[in-house]
């Protein structure tokens, strides 16, 4: 049934419409998004949003799970996928990548094959899984972050081909360190296959990182984190990111992984058009303190911060609506810019912006409704209300 949402501030996010209206067709796509004065005759089914803000649904391209769930780490993986999709819609997310890791090549190929089959054939209610992100196993042990070093290895093109075959087009992004032998060959193969080649978990120097970002690599995994930092005589990986011309970068805007001042530096160098807000969330997101597991390691969450026993930060407990709020309140960007970094930019990075991330006729009606305090009040996926407070 056709549905109209009116009496809203509509953030497309390419423009802001103060008195806006969105009309959703029977097929779950947008028929209209614009000023209320120019809207077509409204259908019988209408919802007044009472002046709240209507945005494209948020897209999290880097999350390991949440609400007690870690992708790839249980005996009920499909049940976990359904449960996560239902839960994460309450945070304004309408699409996400499942970030996967495994201890050995066979286990990783098997995981990718299983998830690809579910994404292809299973009906998932709630937020939609848009594909897979493989974080590793080609990471530098010197910048392993929370990863178990036994899970890491050098890049092998044959293994990547096996993963791509198993993924059947659902592998959307892979993170690897460019200084490892064979990394550039693997990154070139990924891009040939339409997969985002993301520089991450790297301890290389400025020159090597810059070369990688000019050629084989087109994206950066969680900027600042698990990569060599900036020094005025050796700018490192971070310096290469900040001086890059075209690449996009992820930002964990939980104010734990990255200080708001550092976030401002990234945004001043890259601009809000080239940054995607992510959560890098682990199982504790949406839950309380306690002991959890992530990428083969025991993780301890205290006062919302996840760490290994060594003190190393191990994923986050953030949700994407929190990251949007922090971008506005702690960093000082506009709501329009924050929404763009949580919706349009991630869709564009995945080459899905012809259907996701912007409110325009013909696009999927994936929508998030926020109140003035950035609380999620309603989430729609392909025109269906999947969460309402």
DAHUFEN-V367888 format. One record per backbone hydrogen bond with DSSP energy under -1.0 kcal/mol. NH is the residue of the N-H (numbers start at 1). CO is the residue of the C=O. If there is no record, write none. Layout:
NH&CO ; NH&CO
This chain:
3&24 ; 4&45 ; 5&22 ; 6&47 ; 8&20 ; 9&52 ; 10&17 ; 11&54 ; 12&15 ; 17&10 ; 20&8 ; 21&34 ; 22&5 ; 23&32 ; 24&3 ; 25&29 ; 28&25 ; 30&363 ; 31&23 ; 32&23 ; 34&21 ; 36&19 ; 38&35 ; 39&36 ; 47&4 ; 49&6 ; 51&7 ; 52&49 ; 53&370 ; 54&9 ; 55&368 ; 57&366 ; 58&92 ; 59&342 ; 60&95 ; 64&281 ; 66&69 ; 67&285 ; 68&283 ; 69&66 ; 71&64 ; 73&70 ; 80&76 ; 81&77 ; 82&78 ; 83&79 ; 84&80 ; 85&81 ; 86&82 ; 87&83 ; 88&84 ; 90&87 ; 91&88 ; 92&89 ; 93&88 ; 94&58 ; 95&58 ; 96&128 ; 97&60 ; 98&131 ; 99&63 ; 100&133 ; 108&104 ; 109&105 ; 110&106 ; 111&107 ; 112&108 ; 113&109 ; 114&110 ; 115&111 ; 116&112 ; 117&113 ; 118&114 ; 119&115 ; 120&116 ; 121&117 ; 122&118 ; 127&85 ; 128&94 ; 130&96 ; 132&170 ; 133&98 ; 134&173 ; 135&100 ; 136&134 ; 136&175 ; 139&137 ; 140&201 ; 143&140 ; 144&141 ; 147&144 ; 148&295 ; 151&148 ; 152&149 ; 153&137 ; 160&156 ; 161&157 ; 162&158 ; 163&159 ; 164&160 ; 165&161 ; 166&162 ; 167&163 ; 168&164 ; 170&167 ; 172&132 ; 173&132 ; 174&196 ; 175&134 ; 176&198 ; 177&138 ; 180&177 ; 183&180 ; 186&182 ; 187&183 ; 188&184 ; 189&185 ; 190&186 ; 191&187 ; 192&188 ; 193&189 ; 194&191 ; 195&190 ; 196&172 ; 198&174 ; 199&219 ; 200&176 ; 209&205 ; 210&206 ; 211&207 ; 212&208 ; 213&209 ; 214&210 ; 217&212 ; 218&197 ; 219&197 ; 220&248 ; 221&199 ; 223&250 ; 225&222 ; 228&202 ; 238&228 ; 239&235 ; 240&236 ; 241&237 ; 242&238 ; 243&239 ; 244&241 ; 248&218 ; 249&274 ; 250&220 ; 251&276 ; 253&251 ; 263&259 ; 264&260 ; 265&261 ; 266&262 ; 267&263 ; 268&264 ; 269&265 ; 270&266 ; 271&267 ; 274&271 ; 276&249 ; 277&341 ; 278&251 ; 280&62 ; 282&316 ; 285&282 ; 287&284 ; 290&301 ; 292&299 ; 294&297 ; 297&294 ; 299&292 ; 300&307 ; 301&290 ; 302&305 ; 305&302 ; 307&300 ; 308&312 ; 311&308 ; 314&306 ; 316&280 ; 323&319 ; 324&320 ; 325&321 ; 326&322 ; 327&323 ; 328&324 ; 329&325 ; 330&326 ; 331&326 ; 333&327 ; 338&334 ; 339&335 ; 340&336 ; 341&337 ; 342&338 ; 343&339 ; 345&340 ; 347&343 ; 348&344 ; 349&345 ; 350&346 ; 351&348 ; 352&347 ; 355&352 ; 356&352 ; 359&12 ; 362&30 ; 363&360 ; 364&355 ; 365&28 ; 366&364 ; 367&380 ; 368&55 ; 369&378 ; 370&53 ; 371&375 ; 374&371 ; 377&369 ; 378&369 ; 379&387 ; 380&367 ; 381&384 ; 383&365 ; 384&381 ; 386&379 ; 387&379 ; 389&377
